[in-house]
């Protein structure tokens, strides 16, 4: 049986999700600023890239609440404090939070929305939960490379992209300085993880 949205648990879960996504965006923005100061620009880009996706998630959840505009929704919730000088810690904490959203939080919110008759909201929790898993996997990958001192080193020859100018080079190690723009190694990322590549494009 459908529930009145104004008295639903789903309404509260949407606000919890909005709060969580908003806080995640801020945490990742702070981590990006920290990485920039340490010249780890590739981590800065990863945190910023993810932060922007969290903003988009927050907007999805927030817009479901538009019929309650002007009202205040009171919720309780638990949110993490992820502060560390260690980038491995920051990456692992982010991994944990993203996977928790996928495996627990959004699955529960999805189930409640289904039970209350809000199938479109349930679908949003499901799809965004899948994205959070990808976020967690990506953070885990970068944490592993940091732990193994392989952020800029590969066991096999691979392609690297400079995030500043787009120059690519195949090597087991990213160059210490980009031969095109002169920026330092911290800008290099494995090409398959670069936000934009030429894969799938054809000559016009």
VOBA-1610 file (N, C-alpha, C; in pm, whole numbers, padded with zeros to 5 digits, always signed):
BEGIN
Unk+00085-00120+00000Unk+00000+00000+00000Unk+00089+00125+00000Unk+00055+00217-00089Unk+00132+00341-00100Unk+00117+00425+00027Unk+00223+00491+00065Unk+00227+00575+00183Unk+00228+00721+00139Unk+00168+00810+00217Unk+00173+00953+00190Unk+00319+00998+00202Unk+00370+01059+00098Unk+00511+01097+00095Unk+00548+01187+00213Unk+00456+01274+00251Unk+00485+01370+00359Unk+00509+01302+00493Unk+00455+01183+00512Unk+00472+01112+00639Unk+00559+00987+00623Unk+00625+00974+00510Unk+00700+00853+00479Unk+00839+00851+00540Unk+00892+00731+00555Unk+01033+00713+00593Unk+01123+00749+00476Unk+01072+00730+00354Unk+01149+00761+00234Unk+01186+00908+00229Unk+01094+00993+00270Unk+01122+01137+00275Unk+01244+01163+00363Unk+01249+01099+00477Unk+01360+01118+00570Unk+01489+01056+00514Unk+01475+00942+00448Unk+01593+00878+00390Unk+01653+00961+00278Unk+01567+01029+00202Unk+01617+01118+00097Unk+01699+01232+00158Unk+01651+01286+00268Unk+01726+01394+00333Unk+01856+01341+00393Unk+01852+01221+00449Unk+01976+01160+00499Unk+02076+01141+00385Unk+02026+01094+00272Unk+02113+01071+00157Unk+02169+01203+00105Unk+02085+01306+00100Unk+02131+01438+00056Unk+02240+01490+00149Unk+02218+01475+00279Unk+02318+01519+00377Unk+02448+01440+00360Unk+02436+01310+00340Unk+02554+01226+00324Unk+02633+01260+00199Unk+02563+01281+00088Unk+02631+01316-00037Unk+02696+01453-00027Unk+02629+01545+00039Unk+02683+01681+00055Unk+02810+01677+00139Unk+02809+01599+00245Unk+02927+01589+00330Unk+03040+01517+00257Unk+03008+01415+00181Unk+03111+01345+00104Unk+03177+01440+00005Unk+03094+01521-00060Unk+03151+01618-00154Unk+03250+01710-00084Unk+03215+01758+00035Unk+03306+01845+00109Unk+03432+01771+00153Unk+03416+01650+00203Unk+03534+01573+00246Unk+03631+01552+00131Unk+03577+01520+00014Unk+03664+01495-00101Unk+03726+01625-00153Unk+03654+01735-00141Unk+03710+01864-00180Unk+03826+01900-00088Unk+03809+01877+00043Unk+03917+01904+00139Unk+04037+01815+00109Unk+04012+01687+00078Unk+04121+01594+00047Unk+04193+01637-00080Unk+04117+01688-00177Unk+04177+01735-00302Unk+04269+01854-00276Unk+04226+01945-00190Unk+04308+02061-00156Unk+04438+02017-00089Unk+04427+01918-00002Unk+04543+01865+00068Unk+04640+01800-00031Unk+04586+01724-00126Unk+04670+01659-00227Unk+04740+01762-00315Unk+04670+01869-00347Unk+04729+01976-00429Unk+04851+02036-00360Unk+04837+02060-00232Unk+04948+02119-00156Unk+05070+02029-00154Unk+05048+01898-00165Unk+05159+01802-00162Unk+05203+01763-00303Unk+05149+01832-00405Unk+05185+01808-00545Unk+05144+01670-00595Unk+05047+01609-00528Unk+04991+01483-00575Unk+04866+01514-00657Unk+04890+01572-00773Unk+04780+01626-00852Unk+04685+01518-00903Unk+04738+01398-00927Unk+04651+01291-00973Unk+04548+01257-00866Unk+04587+01258-00738Unk+04490+01234-00630Unk+04395+01352-00617Unk+04445+01471-00639Unk+04358+01589-00639Unk+04246+01571-00742Unk+04282+01530-00864Unk+04184+01513-00970Unk+04084+01403-00935Unk+04134+01292-00878Unk+04045+01180-00842Unk+03943+01224-00738Unk+03990+01296-00634Unk+03897+01342-00531Unk+03798+01445-00587Unk+03847+01537-00672Unk+03757+01638-00731Unk+03655+01573-00823Unk+03702+01478-00904Unk+03615+01407-00998Unk+03502+01337-00923Unk+03537+01272-00813Unk+03437+01201-00733Unk+03346+01300-00660Unk+03403+01409-00611Unk+03324+01510-00540Unk+03214+01566-00630Unk+03247+01587-00757Unk+03147+01641-00849Unk+03035+01541-00874Unk+03069+01413-00875Unk+02964+01311-00890Unk+02877+01302-00766Unk+02937+01324-00648Unk+02857+01326-00525Unk+02760+01445-00526Unk+02806+01557-00580Unk+02717+01673-00594Unk+02596+01636-00680Unk+02623+01565-00790Unk+02515+01524-00880Unk+02419+01429-00809Unk+02473+01337-00728Unk+02386+01246-00653Unk+02299+01323-00555Unk+02362+01417-00484Unk+02287+01497-00389Unk+02172+01571-00455Unk+02197+01621-00575Unk+02092+01694-00648Unk+01975+01602-00682Unk+02007+01478-00723Unk+01900+01382-00754Unk+01811+01360-00633Unk+01873+01334-00518Unk+01795+01309-00396Unk+01718+01434-00353Unk+01781+01550-00362Unk+01720+01675-00318Unk+01597+01709-00402Unk+01603+01684-00532Unk+01492+01720-00620Unk+01369+01634-00596Unk+01389+01514-00540Unk+01272+01433-00503Unk+01193+01498-00389Unk+01255+01593-00319Unk+01190+01659-00205Unk+01124+01792-00244Unk+01118+01824-00372Unk+01072+01956-00415Unk+00929+01988-00372Unk+00844+01886-00357Unk+00706+01912-00314Unk+00699+01956-00168Unk+00810+01943-00096Unk+00815+01984+00045Unk+00893+02114+00061Unk+00909+02186-00047Unk+00985+02312-00044Unk+00928+02407+00062Unk+01016+02466+00140Unk+00976+02558+00246Unk+00960+02492+00381Unk+00960+02359+00383Unk+00948+02285+00509Unk+01086+02245+00560Unk+01090+02206+00685Unk+01213+02155+00746Unk+01193+02009+00782Unk+01287+01926+00739Unk+01279+01783+00767Unk+01382+01749+00874Unk+01334+01700+00986Unk+01424+01665+01095Unk+01466+01519+01081Unk+01597+01495+01085Unk+01649+01359+01072Unk+01758+01335+01176Unk+01785+01208+01200Unk+01904+01172+01276Unk+01996+01098+01180Unk+02121+01090+01214Unk+02215+01022+01124Unk+02353+01019+01185Unk+02437+00933+01130Unk+02577+00924+01173Unk+02665+00946+01051Unk+02758+01038+01062Unk+02843+01073+00949Unk+02989+01072+00992Unk+03079+01027+00905Unk+03219+01006+00943Unk+03300+01135+00950Unk+03403+01131+01033Unk+03505+01236+01038Unk+03631+01175+00979Unk+03663+01211+00857Unk+03777+01153+00786Unk+03885+01258+00770Unk+03969+01271+00870Unk+04078+01369+00868Unk+04208+01295+00894Unk+04303+01310+00805Unk+04432+01243+00821Unk+04535+01311+00732Unk+04660+01308+00775Unk+04769+01356+00691Unk+04814+01248+00593Unk+04767+01125+00614Unk+04804+01013+00528Unk+04703+00999+00415Unk+04751+01002+00291Unk+04662+00986+00177Unk+04610+00844+00168Unk+04688+00749+00214Unk+04638+00611+00217Unk+04518+00602+00309Unk+04526+00666+00426Unk+04413+00668+00519Unk+04292+00734+00456Unk+04313+00848+00391Unk+04201+00920+00329Unk+04135+00835+00221Unk+04216+00767+00141Unk+04162+00682+00035Unk+04089+00562+00093Unk+04145+00501+00196Unk+04081+00383+00256Unk+03951+00422+00329Unk+03950+00538+00393Unk+03827+00583+00459Unk+03719+00612+00355Unk+03759+00674+00245Unk+03663+00701+00137Unk+03611+00571+00079Unk+03701+00474+00060Unk+03660+00342+00009Unk+03555+00281+00102Unk+03583+00283+00233Unk+03490+00225+00330Unk+03352+00291+00322Unk+03350+00424+00318Unk+03223+00496+00318Unk+03143+00468+00192Unk+03211+00464+00077Unk+03141+00440-00049Unk+03083+00299-00054Unk+03159+00203-00006Unk+03110+00065-00008Unk+02998+00045+00094Unk+03005+00117+00205Unk+02897+00109+00303Unk+02767+00162+00244Unk+02777+00270+00168Unk+02656+00323+00103Unk+02599+00219+00007Unk+02685+00154-00069Unk+02639+00055-00166Unk+02582-00069-00098Unk+02655-00124-00002Unk+02621-00254+00055Unk+02513-00248+00162Unk+02498-00133+00225Unk+02408-00125+00340Unk+02306-00012+00325Unk+02356+00111+00330Unk+02268+00227+00341Unk+02167+00237+00227Unk+02215+00243+00104Unk+02122+00265-00007Unk+02039+00142-00039Unk+02089+00025-00006Unk+02006-00096-00024Unk+01887-00092+00073Unk+01912-00048+00195Unk+01803-00035+00291Unk+01705+00074+00250Unk+01758+00187+00204Unk+01671+00297+00160Unk+01588+00253+00040Unk+01649+00177-00051Unk+01578+00125-00168Unk+01462+00036-00126Unk+01486-00053-00031Unk+01383-00145+00015Unk+01266-00072+00079Unk+01298+00028+00162Unk+01192+00107+00226Unk+01108+00179+00121Unk+01175+00238+00022Unk+01103+00311-00083Unk+01010+00217-00160Unk+01056+00095-00187Unk+00971-00002-00256Unk+00848-00036-00172Unk+00872-00061-00043Unk+00763-00098+00047Unk+00660+00014+00059Unk+00706+00139+00050Unk+00615+00253+00063Unk+00554+00296-00070Unk+00593+00229-00178Unk+00531+00256-00308Unk+00598+00363-00392Unk+00723+00396-00362Unk+00796+00499-00438Unk+00901+00431-00526Unk+00853+00371-00635Unk+00942+00292-00720Unk+01049+00375-00788Unk+01016+00498-00827Unk+01116+00582-00895Unk+01229+00619-00798Unk+01196+00643-00673Unk+01297+00676-00573Unk+01380+00551-00541Unk+01314+00437-00532Unk+01385+00311-00508Unk+01487+00286-00618Unk+01447+00315-00741Unk+01537+00295-00855Unk+01657+00388-00845Unk+01635+00510-00800Unk+01746+00606-00785Unk+01844+00558-00679Unk+01794+00508-00567Unk+01882+00454-00464Unk+01963+00336-00518Unk+01899+00251-00597Unk+01967+00135-00654Unk+02078+00178-00749Unk+02046+00266-00842Unk+02145+00305-00943Unk+02260+00384-00884Unk+02229+00475-00792Unk+02336+00552-00730Unk+02420+00463-00639Unk+02357+00365-00576Unk+02432+00269-00497Unk+02536+00196-00580Unk+02503+00161-00703Unk+02598+00096-00793Unk+02715+00188-00824Unk+02686+00315-00841Unk+02793+00412-00868Unk+02885+00424-00748Unk+02827+00421-00628Unk+02909+00431-00507Unk+03005+00312-00497Unk+02963+00196-00543Unk+03053+00080-00544Unk+03172+00109-00635Unk+03147+00168-00751Unk+03258+00203-00841Unk+03351+00304-00775Unk+03293+00400-00702Unk+03375+00495-00629Unk+03466+00422-00530Unk+03407+00330-00455Unk+03483+00255-00356Unk+03595+00174-00419Unk+03563+00111-00531Unk+03665+00031-00601Unk+03779+00121-00651Unk+03744+00239-00700Unk+03847+00331-00751Unk+03937+00381-00638Unk+03877+00418-00527Unk+03958+00462-00413Unk+04049+00349-00365Unk+03997+00226-00364Unk+04076+00111-00320Unk+04196+00090-00411Unk+04175+00109-00540Unk+04283+00091-00636Unk+04396+00191-00613Unk+04359+00317-00592Unk+04461+00419-00569Unk+04530+00398-00434Unk+04455+00354-00334Unk+04515+00326-00203Unk+04618+00213-00215Unk+04584+00110-00291Unk+04675-00002-00310Unk+04803+00045-00378Unk+04791+00127-00479Unk+04910+00179-00547Unk+04996+00262-00452Unk+04929+00340-00368Unk+05004+00420-00271Unk+05077+00329-00171Unk+05008+00227-00125Unk+05067+00134-00028Unk+05187+00061-00087Unk+05182+00035-00217Unk+05288-00041-00284Unk+05390+00051-00352Unk+05376+00183-00331Unk+05463+00281-00398Unk+05460+00265-00550Unk+05339+00242-00603Unk+05324+00221-00747Unk+05227+00321-00809Unk+05210+00436-00745Unk+05119+00535-00802Unk+05167+00580-00939Unk+05297+00588-00957Unk+05354+00632-01084Unk+05443+00525-01147Unk+05429+00401-01100Unk+05510+00291-01150Unk+05420+00172-01179Unk+05450+00102-01290Unk+05372-00016-01328Unk+05465-00135-01345Unk+05413-00254-01319Unk+05493-00375-01338Unk+05517-00403-01486Unk+05426-00354-01569Unk+05439-00374-01714Unk+05430-00240-01784Unk+05476-00236-01906Unk+05467-00113-01983Unk+05322-00072-02000Unk+05291+00050-01970Unk+05154+00099-01978Unk+05154+00242-02030Unk+05038+00291-02066Unk+05028+00429-02114Unk+04991+00522-01999Unk+05056+00637-01995Unk+05032+00738-01895Unk+04986+00866-01964Unk+04896+00939-01898Unk+04851+01067-01952Unk+04882+01178-01854Unk+04933+01288-01905Unk+04949+01409-01824Unk+04814+01478-01815Unk+04763+01494-01696Unk+04632+01556-01677Unk+04634+01705-01706Unk+04752+01762-01717Unk+04760+01906-01746Unk+04747+01933-01896Unk+04823+01861-01979Unk+04821+01892-02123Unk+04767+01780-02210Unk+04755+01657-02156Unk+04702+01546-02233Unk+04807+01461-02302Unk+04934+01494-02284Unk+05040+01413-02346Unk+05035+01271-02292Unk+05053+01173-02381Unk+05056+01033-02340Unk+05191+00971-02374Unk+05231+00876-02294Unk+05359+00808-02314Unk+05347+00666-02262Unk+05410+00571-02331Unk+05408+00431-02286Unk+05540+00401-02217Unk+05531+00352-02094Unk+05649+00324-02015Unk+05607+00248-01890Unk+05704+00192-01818Unk+05675+00129-01691Unk+05662+00232-01579Unk+05705+00354-01607Unk+05702+00459-01505Unk+05666+00592-01570Unk+05583+00669-01501Unk+05549+00802-01550Unk+05674+00889-01546Unk+05694+00975-01648Unk+05814+01060-01648Unk+05815+01157-01530Unk+05933+01190-01484Unk+05945+01283-01372Unk+05895+01421-01410Unk+05910+01456-01538Unk+05863+01585-01590Unk+05796+01560-01724Unk+05681+01620-01748Unk+05614+01604-01876Unk+05697+01671-01985Unk+05732+01597-02092Unk+05815+01655-02199Unk+05743+01762-02281Unk+05613+01773-02267Unk+05539+01873-02344Unk+05518+02002-02266Unk+05456+01990-02147Unk+05421+02111-02071Unk+05514+02141-01955Unk+05602+02045-01923Unk+05698+02068-01817Unk+05646+02048-01676Unk+05520+02002-01664Unk+05467+01979-01530Unk+05528+01852-01471Unk+05521+01840-01339Unk+05587+01732-01270Unk+05508+01602-01275Unk+05571+01496-01228Unk+05515+01361-01235Unk+05378+01349-01170Unk+05352+01431-01071Unk+05226+01423-00999Unk+05102+01441-01084Unk+05117+01489-01207Unk+05003+01507-01296Unk+04970+01382-01376Unk+05056+01280-01372Unk+05035+01163-01458Unk+04942+01061-01395Unk+04858+01003-01482Unk+04764+00898-01443Unk+04767+00789-01548Unk+04741+00667-01508Unk+04729+00560-01606Unk+04618+00596-01704Unk+04646+00580-01832Unk+04553+00629-01935Unk+04414+00571-01921Unk+04404+00443-01882Unk+04271+00381-01873Unk+04185+00442-01763Unk+04248+00517-01672Unk+04174+00582-01564Unk+04159+00732-01585Unk+04214+00782-01696Unk+04202+00926-01723Unk+04056+00960-01751Unk+04010+01077-01704Unk+03870+01116-01726Unk+03830+01120-01872Unk+03924+01159-01957Unk+03892+01171-02100Unk+04003+01106-02183Unk+03965+01017-02273Unk+04062+00956-02364Unk+04002+00960-02504Unk+04079+00916-02602Unk+04029+00912-02740Unk+03965+00778-02775Unk+03954+00688-02677Unk+03897+00558-02706Unk+03754+00573-02755Unk+03723+00504-02863Unk+03587+00508-02918Unk+03564+00619-03016Unk+03661+00709-03029Unk+03645+00818-03125Unk+03697+00775-03260Unk+03638+00826-03366Unk+03684+00795-03501Unk+03718+00925-03570Unk+03797+00915-03675Unk+03834+01035-03751Unk+03710+01094-03814Unk+03700+01224-03805Unk+03585+01294-03863Unk+03607+01315-04012
//
